[in-house]
Amino acid sequence: MLRHDFEQSVGHWLILAAKDYERALNAAIVPSGITWRQVQVLGWLAYEEELTQSDLAERMAIEAPTLVGILDRMERDGWICRHDCPTDRRKKIIRPTPQAEPAWEKVLSCALGVRAEATRGLSEAERRQLIDLLRRVRLNLSGEAPHVSPSPDEAPVGDPVPVAKS
């Protein structure tokens, strides 16, 4: 039978924590009438200020045609605007509008509540350490971190992607 020590798997806990966090944030935001995908669009635009449609779709891990429908609704509601890319006329640049501010404030309020719930019982130092550790994991996986070979007794065992049990 397939065996793995999931309790000691970094990948297992990262994936489960991320999915639980997403689920909690989605549950918190739904009563506001904002969809999870709209949250993602606004979040990426808050983080990057503007993105091409293709870059936004890549960051959201969805197909470009799926994103078009989301952006159409957000543009209709005045939350985003599309601009022609000055260097490539095939591309559209997405930017948030001032009308997106009230929706973004609702998202932030919900996100702060979920963050408080997720970090309940952690000291401020532990919270900062968690952020630092996750940042280092991302840096390692991005290929931008310098590669340091582990000693033989620290050699990692591959973390298979688990199937979440709910």
Secondary structure by P-SEA (a helix, b strand, c coil): cccccccccaaaaaaaaaaaaaaaaaaaaccccccaaaaaaaaaaaacccccaaaaaaaacccaaaaaaaaaaaaaacccccccccccccbbbbbbcccaaaaaaaaaaaaaaaaaaaaccccaaaaaaaaaaaaaaaaaaacccccccccccccccccccccccc
